[in-house]
Amino acid sequence: MRVTEESLLTLLIQSIELREIRLPLVHFFETSFGRTTERRIILARVTDANGGEGWGECTAGEGPFYSNEWTETAWATLVEFLGPMVLRKEVESAAHVFKLMKPVRGHRMAKATLETAC
């Protein structure tokens, strides 16, 4: 692939890989909603057509207690809607990725996952 000045100014999103990790906490976190001893975290790796990659993390909680967005809904939203909206699209910056996802209402944590990775 020939790299031109124009291709350096844009990002062609070639692939999106999602991973879920479980991170045990050194000390539990407790609120009126209950006690958390481990975090379920969604990580996204976005690779561009030139081989560059970026990572994003979804900060949604494990259940729908603090927010209406949680790990299960964020994963489904990323897989079924947000990922397909940005995959194989050419953008100038991460802000442009957010614009591609505008048709989906809410789900700000899931959107930020991909935006951060870009």
MODELLER restraints for C-alpha pairs under 7 A, 6 or more apart:
rsr = mdl.restraints
at = mdl.atoms
rsr.add(forms.Gaussian(group=physical.xy_distance, feature=features.Distance(at['CA:9:A'], at['CA:92:A']), mean=6.36, stdev=0.5))
rsr.add(forms.Gaussian(group=physical.xy_distance, feature=features.Distance(at['CA:10:A'], at['CA:90:A']), mean=6.46, stdev=0.5))
rsr.add(forms.Gaussian(group=physical.xy_distance, feature=features.Distance(at['CA:10:A'], at['CA:91:A']), mean=5.53, stdev=0.5))
rsr.add(forms.Gaussian(group=physical.xy_distance, feature=features.Distance(at['CA:10:A'], at['CA:92:A']), mean=4.49, stdev=0.5))
rsr.add(forms.Gaussian(group=physical.xy_distance, feature=features.Distance(at['CA:11:A'], at['CA:48:A']), mean=6.11, stdev=0.5))
rsr.add(forms.Gaussian(group=physical.xy_distance, feature=features.Distance(at['CA:11:A'], at['CA:90:A']), mean=5.39, stdev=0.5))
rsr.add(forms.Gaussian(group=physical.xy_distance, feature=features.Distance(at['CA:11:A'], at['CA:91:A']), mean=5.19, stdev=0.5))
rsr.add(forms.Gaussian(group=physical.xy_distance, feature=features.Distance(at['CA:11:A'], at['CA:92:A']), mean=6.07, stdev=0.5))
rsr.add(forms.Gaussian(group=physical.xy_distance, feature=features.Distance(at['CA:12:A'], at['CA:48:A']), mean=5.25, stdev=0.5))
rsr.add(forms.Gaussian(group=physical.xy_distance, feature=features.Distance(at['CA:12:A'], at['CA:49:A']), mean=5.48, stdev=0.5))
rsr.add(forms.Gaussian(group=physical.xy_distance, feature=features.Distance(at['CA:12:A'], at['CA:88:A']), mean=6.10, stdev=0.5))
rsr.add(forms.Gaussian(group=physical.xy_distance, feature=features.Distance(at['CA:12:A'], at['CA:89:A']), mean=5.64, stdev=0.5))
rsr.add(forms.Gaussian(group=physical.xy_distance, feature=features.Distance(at['CA:12:A'], at['CA:90:A']), mean=4.22, stdev=0.5))
rsr.add(forms.Gaussian(group=physical.xy_distance, feature=features.Distance(at['CA:12:A'], at['CA:91:A']), mean=6.47, stdev=0.5))
rsr.add(forms.Gaussian(group=physical.xy_distance, feature=features.Distance(at['CA:13:A'], at['CA:46:A']), mean=6.89, stdev=0.5))
rsr.add(forms.Gaussian(group=physical.xy_distance, feature=features.Distance(at['CA:13:A'], at['CA:47:A']), mean=6.13, stdev=0.5))
rsr.add(forms.Gaussian(group=physical.xy_distance, feature=features.Distance(at['CA:13:A'], at['CA:48:A']), mean=4.57, stdev=0.5))
rsr.add(forms.Gaussian(group=physical.xy_distance, feature=features.Distance(at['CA:13:A'], at['CA:49:A']), mean=6.45, stdev=0.5))
rsr.add(forms.Gaussian(group=physical.xy_distance, feature=features.Distance(at['CA:13:A'], at['CA:87:A']), mean=5.51, stdev=0.5))
rsr.add(forms.Gaussian(group=physical.xy_distance, feature=features.Distance(at['CA:13:A'], at['CA:88:A']), mean=4.94, stdev=0.5))
rsr.add(forms.Gaussian(group=physical.xy_distance, feature=features.Distance(at['CA:13:A'], at['CA:89:A']), mean=5.68, stdev=0.5))
rsr.add(forms.Gaussian(group=physical.xy_distance, feature=features.Distance(at['CA:13:A'], at['CA:90:A']), mean=6.42, stdev=0.5))
rsr.add(forms.Gaussian(group=physical.xy_distance, feature=features.Distance(at['CA:14:A'], at['CA:47:A']), mean=5.59, stdev=0.5))
rsr.add(forms.Gaussian(group=physical.xy_distance, feature=features.Distance(at['CA:14:A'], at['CA:48:A']), mean=4.82, stdev=0.5))
rsr.add(forms.Gaussian(group=physical.xy_distance, feature=features.Distance(at['CA:14:A'], at['CA:49:A']), mean=5.30, stdev=0.5))
rsr.add(forms.Gaussian(group=physical.xy_distance, feature=features.Distance(at['CA:14:A'], at['CA:87:A']), mean=6.42, stdev=0.5))
rsr.add(forms.Gaussian(group=physical.xy_distance, feature=features.Distance(at['CA:14:A'], at['CA:88:A']), mean=5.37, stdev=0.5))
rsr.add(forms.Gaussian(group=physical.xy_distance, feature=features.Distance(at['CA:15:A'], at['CA:46:A']), mean=5.76, stdev=0.5))
rsr.add(forms.Gaussian(group=physical.xy_distance, feature=features.Distance(at['CA:15:A'], at['CA:47:A']), mean=5.23, stdev=0.5))
rsr.add(forms.Gaussian(group=physical.xy_distance, feature=features.Distance(at['CA:15:A'], at['CA:48:A']), mean=6.90, stdev=0.5))
rsr.add(forms.Gaussian(group=physical.xy_distance, feature=features.Distance(at['CA:15:A'], at['CA:87:A']), mean=6.48, stdev=0.5))
rsr.add(forms.Gaussian(group=physical.xy_distance, feature=features.Distance(at['CA:16:A'], at['CA:44:A']), mean=6.72, stdev=0.5))
rsr.add(forms.Gaussian(group=physical.xy_distance, feature=features.Distance(at['CA:16:A'], at['CA:45:A']), mean=5.71, stdev=0.5))
rsr.add(forms.Gaussian(group=physical.xy_distance, feature=features.Distance(at['CA:16:A'], at['CA:46:A']), mean=4.64, stdev=0.5))
rsr.add(forms.Gaussian(group=physical.xy_distance, feature=features.Distance(at['CA:16:A'], at['CA:47:A']), mean=6.57, stdev=0.5))
rsr.add(forms.Gaussian(group=physical.xy_distance, feature=features.Distance(at['CA:16:A'], at['CA:83:A']), mean=6.98, stdev=0.5))
rsr.add(forms.Gaussian(group=physical.xy_distance, feature=features.Distance(at['CA:17:A'], at['CA:44:A']), mean=5.60, stdev=0.5))
rsr.add(forms.Gaussian(group=physical.xy_distance, feature=features.Distance(at['CA:17:A'], at['CA:45:A']), mean=5.09, stdev=0.5))
rsr.add(forms.Gaussian(group=physical.xy_distance, feature=features.Distance(at['CA:17:A'], at['CA:46:A']), mean=6.53, stdev=0.5))
rsr.add(forms.Gaussian(group=physical.xy_distance, feature=features.Distance(at['CA:18:A'], at['CA:42:A']), mean=6.83, stdev=0.5))
rsr.add(forms.Gaussian(group=physical.xy_distance, feature=features.Distance(at['CA:18:A'], at['CA:43:A']), mean=5.73, stdev=0.5))
rsr.add(forms.Gaussian(group=physical.xy_distance, feature=features.Distance(at['CA:18:A'], at['CA:44:A']), mean=4.60, stdev=0.5))
rsr.add(forms.Gaussian(group=physical.xy_distance, feature=features.Distance(at['CA:18:A'], at['CA:45:A']), mean=6.52, stdev=0.5))
rsr.add(forms.Gaussian(group=physical.xy_distance, feature=features.Distance(at['CA:19:A'], at['CA:42:A']), mean=5.70, stdev=0.5))
rsr.add(forms.Gaussian(group=physical.xy_distance, feature=features.Distance(at['CA:19:A'], at['CA:43:A']), mean=5.16, stdev=0.5))
rsr.add(forms.Gaussian(group=physical.xy_distance, feature=features.Distance(at['CA:19:A'], at['CA:44:A']), mean=6.45, stdev=0.5))
rsr.add(forms.Gaussian(group=physical.xy_distance, feature=features.Distance(at['CA:20:A'], at['CA:40:A']), mean=6.73, stdev=0.5))
rsr.add(forms.Gaussian(group=physical.xy_distance, feature=features.Distance(at['CA:20:A'], at['CA:41:A']), mean=5.56, stdev=0.5))
rsr.add(forms.Gaussian(group=physical.xy_distance, feature=features.Distance(at['CA:20:A'], at['CA:42:A']), mean=4.53, stdev=0.5))
rsr.add(forms.Gaussian(group=physical.xy_distance, feature=features.Distance(at['CA:20:A'], at['CA:43:A']), mean=6.20, stdev=0.5))
rsr.add(forms.Gaussian(group=physical.xy_distance, feature=features.Distance(at['CA:21:A'], at['CA:40:A']), mean=5.84, stdev=0.5))
rsr.add(forms.Gaussian(group=physical.xy_distance, feature=features.Distance(at['CA:21:A'], at['CA:41:A']), mean=5.32, stdev=0.5))
rsr.add(forms.Gaussian(group=physical.xy_distance, feature=features.Distance(at['CA:21:A'], at['CA:42:A']), mean=6.51, stdev=0.5))
rsr.add(forms.Gaussian(group=physical.xy_distance, feature=features.Distance(at['CA:22:A'], at['CA:38:A']), mean=6.54, stdev=0.5))
rsr.add(forms.Gaussian(group=physical.xy_distance, feature=features.Distance(at['CA:22:A'], at['CA:39:A']), mean=5.60, stdev=0.5))
rsr.add(forms.Gaussian(group=physical.xy_distance, feature=features.Distance(at['CA:22:A'], at['CA:40:A']), mean=4.65, stdev=0.5))
rsr.add(forms.Gaussian(group=physical.xy_distance, feature=features.Distance(at['CA:22:A'], at['CA:41:A']), mean=6.30, stdev=0.5))
rsr.add(forms.Gaussian(group=physical.xy_distance, feature=features.Distance(at['CA:23:A'], at['CA:38:A']), mean=5.36, stdev=0.5))
rsr.add(forms.Gaussian(group=physical.xy_distance, feature=features.Distance(at['CA:23:A'], at['CA:39:A']), mean=5.05, stdev=0.5))
rsr.add(forms.Gaussian(group=physical.xy_distance, feature=features.Distance(at['CA:23:A'], at['CA:40:A']), mean=6.43, stdev=0.5))
rsr.add(forms.Gaussian(group=physical.xy_distance, feature=features.Distance(at['CA:24:A'], at['CA:37:A']), mean=6.18, stdev=0.5))
rsr.add(forms.Gaussian(group=physical.xy_distance, feature=features.Distance(at['CA:24:A'], at['CA:38:A']), mean=4.10, stdev=0.5))
rsr.add(forms.Gaussian(group=physical.xy_distance, feature=features.Distance(at['CA:24:A'], at['CA:39:A']), mean=6.38, stdev=0.5))
rsr.add(forms.Gaussian(group=physical.xy_distance, feature=features.Distance(at['CA:25:A'], at['CA:37:A']), mean=5.50, stdev=0.5))
rsr.add(forms.Gaussian(group=physical.xy_distance, feature=features.Distance(at['CA:25:A'], at['CA:38:A']), mean=5.12, stdev=0.5))
rsr.add(forms.Gaussian(group=physical.xy_distance, feature=features.Distance(at['CA:28:A'], at['CA:35:A']), mean=6.56, stdev=0.5))
rsr.add(forms.Gaussian(group=physical.xy_distance, feature=features.Distance(at['CA:28:A'], at['CA:36:A']), mean=5.52, stdev=0.5))
rsr.add(forms.Gaussian(group=physical.xy_distance, feature=features.Distance(at['CA:28:A'], at['CA:37:A']), mean=4.62, stdev=0.5))
rsr.add(forms.Gaussian(group=physical.xy_distance, feature=features.Distance(at['CA:29:A'], at['CA:35:A']), mean=5.72, stdev=0.5))
rsr.add(forms.Gaussian(group=physical.xy_distance, feature=features.Distance(at['CA:29:A'], at['CA:36:A']), mean=5.08, stdev=0.5))
rsr.add(forms.Gaussian(group=physical.xy_distance, feature=features.Distance(at['CA:29:A'], at['CA:37:A']), mean=6.59, stdev=0.5))
rsr.add(forms.Gaussian(group=physical.xy_distance, feature=features.Distance(at['CA:30:A'], at['CA:36:A']), mean=6.17, stdev=0.5))
rsr.add(forms.Gaussian(group=physical.xy_distance, feature=features.Distance(at['CA:33:A'], at['CA:65:A']), mean=6.63, stdev=0.5))
rsr.add(forms.Gaussian(group=physical.xy_distance, feature=features.Distance(at['CA:39:A'], at['CA:62:A']), mean=6.97, stdev=0.5))
rsr.add(forms.Gaussian(group=physical.xy_distance, feature=features.Distance(at['CA:40:A'], at['CA:62:A']), mean=6.23, stdev=0.5))
rsr.add(forms.Gaussian(group=physical.xy_distance, feature=features.Distance(at['CA:41:A'], at['CA:58:A']), mean=6.31, stdev=0.5))
rsr.add(forms.Gaussian(group=physical.xy_distance, feature=features.Distance(at['CA:41:A'], at['CA:59:A']), mean=6.88, stdev=0.5))
rsr.add(forms.Gaussian(group=physical.xy_distance, feature=features.Distance(at['CA:42:A'], at['CA:57:A']), mean=5.85, stdev=0.5))
rsr.add(forms.Gaussian(group=physical.xy_distance, feature=features.Distance(at['CA:42:A'], at['CA:58:A']), mean=5.21, stdev=0.5))
rsr.add(forms.Gaussian(group=physical.xy_distance, feature=features.Distance(at['CA:43:A'], at['CA:55:A']), mean=6.95, stdev=0.5))
rsr.add(forms.Gaussian(group=physical.xy_distance, feature=features.Distance(at['CA:43:A'], at['CA:56:A']), mean=5.74, stdev=0.5))
rsr.add(forms.Gaussian(group=physical.xy_distance, feature=features.Distance(at['CA:43:A'], at['CA:57:A']), mean=4.63, stdev=0.5))
rsr.add(forms.Gaussian(group=physical.xy_distance, feature=features.Distance(at['CA:43:A'], at['CA:58:A']), mean=6.40, stdev=0.5))
rsr.add(forms.Gaussian(group=physical.xy_distance, feature=features.Distance(at['CA:44:A'], at['CA:55:A']), mean=5.54, stdev=0.5))
rsr.add(forms.Gaussian(group=physical.xy_distance, feature=features.Distance(at['CA:44:A'], at['CA:56:A']), mean=5.07, stdev=0.5))
rsr.add(forms.Gaussian(group=physical.xy_distance, feature=features.Distance(at['CA:44:A'], at['CA:57:A']), mean=6.33, stdev=0.5))
rsr.add(forms.Gaussian(group=physical.xy_distance, feature=features.Distance(at['CA:44:A'], at['CA:113:A']), mean=6.61, stdev=0.5))
rsr.add(forms.Gaussian(group=physical.xy_distance, feature=features.Distance(at['CA:44:A'], at['CA:114:A']), mean=6.70, stdev=0.5))
rsr.add(forms.Gaussian(group=physical.xy_distance, feature=features.Distance(at['CA:44:A'], at['CA:117:A']), mean=6.61, stdev=0.5))
rsr.add(forms.Gaussian(group=physical.xy_distance, feature=features.Distance(at['CA:45:A'], at['CA:53:A']), mean=6.69, stdev=0.5))
rsr.add(forms.Gaussian(group=physical.xy_distance, feature=features.Distance(at['CA:45:A'], at['CA:54:A']), mean=5.69, stdev=0.5))
rsr.add(forms.Gaussian(group=physical.xy_distance, feature=features.Distance(at['CA:45:A'], at['CA:55:A']), mean=4.60, stdev=0.5))
rsr.add(forms.Gaussian(group=physical.xy_distance, feature=features.Distance(at['CA:45:A'], at['CA:56:A']), mean=6.59, stdev=0.5))
rsr.add(forms.Gaussian(group=physical.xy_distance, feature=features.Distance(at['CA:45:A'], at['CA:117:A']), mean=6.29, stdev=0.5))
rsr.add(forms.Gaussian(group=physical.xy_distance, feature=features.Distance(at['CA:46:A'], at['CA:53:A']), mean=5.46, stdev=0.5))
rsr.add(forms.Gaussian(group=physical.xy_distance, feature=features.Distance(at['CA:46:A'], at['CA:54:A']), mean=5.35, stdev=0.5))
rsr.add(forms.Gaussian(group=physical.xy_distance, feature=features.Distance(at['CA:46:A'], at['CA:55:A']), mean=6.40, stdev=0.5))
rsr.add(forms.Gaussian(group=physical.xy_distance, feature=features.Distance(at['CA:46:A'], at['CA:117:A']), mean=5.82, stdev=0.5))
rsr.add(forms.Gaussian(group=physical.xy_distance, feature=features.Distance(at['CA:46:A'], at['CA:118:A']), mean=6.46, stdev=0.5))
rsr.add(forms.Gaussian(group=physical.xy_distance, feature=features.Distance(at['CA:47:A'], at['CA:53:A']), mean=4.29, stdev=0.5))
rsr.add(forms.Gaussian(group=physical.xy_distance, feature=features.Distance(at['CA:47:A'], at['CA:54:A']), mean=6.64, stdev=0.5))
rsr.add(forms.Gaussian(group=physical.xy_distance, feature=features.Distance(at['CA:54:A'], at['CA:117:A']), mean=4.49, stdev=0.5))
rsr.add(forms.Gaussian(group=physical.xy_distance, feature=features.Distance(at['CA:54:A'], at['CA:118:A']), mean=5.71, stdev=0.5))
rsr.add(forms.Gaussian(group=physical.xy_distance, feature=features.Distance(at['CA:55:A'], at['CA:116:A']), mean=6.82, stdev=0.5))
rsr.add(forms.Gaussian(group=physical.xy_distance, feature=features.Distance(at['CA:55:A'], at['CA:117:A']), mean=4.14, stdev=0.5))
rsr.add(forms.Gaussian(group=physical.xy_distance, feature=features.Distance(at['CA:56:A'], at['CA:113:A']), mean=4.72, stdev=0.5))
rsr.add(forms.Gaussian(group=physical.xy_distance, feature=features.Distance(at['CA:56:A'], at['CA:114:A']), mean=6.05, stdev=0.5))
rsr.add(forms.Gaussian(group=physical.xy_distance, feature=features.Distance(at['CA:56:A'], at['CA:116:A']), mean=4.91, stdev=0.5))
rsr.add(forms.Gaussian(group=physical.xy_distance, feature=features.Distance(at['CA:56:A'], at['CA:117:A']), mean=4.17, stdev=0.5))
rsr.add(forms.Gaussian(group=physical.xy_distance, feature=features.Distance(at['CA:57:A'], at['CA:113:A']), mean=5.15, stdev=0.5))
rsr.add(forms.Gaussian(group=physical.xy_distance, feature=features.Distance(at['CA:58:A'], at['CA:109:A']), mean=5.85, stdev=0.5))
rsr.add(forms.Gaussian(group=physical.xy_distance, feature=features.Distance(at['CA:58:A'], at['CA:110:A']), mean=6.01, stdev=0.5))
rsr.add(forms.Gaussian(group=physical.xy_distance, feature=features.Distance(at['CA:58:A'], at['CA:113:A']), mean=5.07, stdev=0.5))
rsr.add(forms.Gaussian(group=physical.xy_distance, feature=features.Distance(at['CA:59:A'], at['CA:109:A']), mean=6.33, stdev=0.5))
rsr.add(forms.Gaussian(group=physical.xy_distance, feature=features.Distance(at['CA:60:A'], at['CA:69:A']), mean=6.23, stdev=0.5))
rsr.add(forms.Gaussian(group=physical.xy_distance, feature=features.Distance(at['CA:60:A'], at['CA:70:A']), mean=4.76, stdev=0.5))
rsr.add(forms.Gaussian(group=physical.xy_distance, feature=features.Distance(at['CA:60:A'], at['CA:71:A']), mean=5.53, stdev=0.5))
rsr.add(forms.Gaussian(group=physical.xy_distance, feature=features.Distance(at['CA:60:A'], at['CA:109:A']), mean=6.25, stdev=0.5))
rsr.add(forms.Gaussian(group=physical.xy_distance, feature=features.Distance(at['CA:61:A'], at['CA:70:A']), mean=4.98, stdev=0.5))
rsr.add(forms.Gaussian(group=physical.xy_distance, feature=features.Distance(at['CA:61:A'], at['CA:71:A']), mean=5.98, stdev=0.5))
rsr.add(forms.Gaussian(group=physical.xy_distance, feature=features.Distance(at['CA:62:A'], at['CA:70:A']), mean=5.68, stdev=0.5))
rsr.add(forms.Gaussian(group=physical.xy_distance, feature=features.Distance(at['CA:62:A'], at['CA:71:A']), mean=5.45, stdev=0.5))
rsr.add(forms.Gaussian(group=physical.xy_distance, feature=features.Distance(at['CA:63:A'], at['CA:70:A']), mean=5.34, stdev=0.5))
rsr.add(forms.Gaussian(group=physical.xy_distance, feature=features.Distance(at['CA:63:A'], at['CA:71:A']), mean=6.97, stdev=0.5))
rsr.add(forms.Gaussian(group=physical.xy_distance, feature=features.Distance(at['CA:64:A'], at['CA:70:A']), mean=5.54, stdev=0.5))
rsr.add(forms.Gaussian(group=physical.xy_distance, feature=features.Distance(at['CA:69:A'], at['CA:107:A']), mean=6.38, stdev=0.5))
rsr.add(forms.Gaussian(group=physical.xy_distance, feature=features.Distance(at['CA:74:A'], at['CA:110:A']), mean=5.19, stdev=0.5))
rsr.add(forms.Gaussian(group=physical.xy_distance, feature=features.Distance(at['CA:78:A'], at['CA:110:A']), mean=6.31, stdev=0.5))
rsr.add(forms.Gaussian(group=physical.xy_distance, feature=features.Distance(at['CA:82:A'], at['CA:101:A']), mean=6.07, stdev=0.5))
rsr.add(forms.Gaussian(group=physical.xy_distance, feature=features.Distance(at['CA:85:A'], at['CA:100:A']), mean=6.42, stdev=0.5))
rsr.add(forms.Gaussian(group=physical.xy_distance, feature=features.Distance(at['CA:85:A'], at['CA:101:A']), mean=6.33, stdev=0.5))
rsr.add(forms.Gaussian(group=physical.xy_distance, feature=features.Distance(at['CA:86:A'], at['CA:97:A']), mean=6.69, stdev=0.5))
rsr.add(forms.Gaussian(group=physical.xy_distance, feature=features.Distance(at['CA:86:A'], at['CA:100:A']), mean=6.40, stdev=0.5))
rsr.add(forms.Gaussian(group=physical.xy_distance, feature=features.Distance(at['CA:91:A'], at['CA:97:A']), mean=6.58, stdev=0.5))
rsr.add(forms.Gaussian(group=physical.xy_distance, feature=features.Distance(at['CA:94:A'], at['CA:115:A']), mean=5.30, stdev=0.5))
rsr.add(forms.Gaussian(group=physical.xy_distance, feature=features.Distance(at['CA:94:A'], at['CA:118:A']), mean=5.38, stdev=0.5))
rsr.add(forms.Gaussian(group=physical.xy_distance, feature=features.Distance(at['CA:97:A'], at['CA:115:A']), mean=6.05, stdev=0.5))
rsr.add(forms.Gaussian(group=physical.xy_distance, feature=features.Distance(at['CA:98:A'], at['CA:111:A']), mean=6.91, stdev=0.5))
rsr.add(forms.Gaussian(group=physical.xy_distance, feature=features.Distance(at['CA:98:A'], at['CA:115:A']), mean=6.23, stdev=0.5))
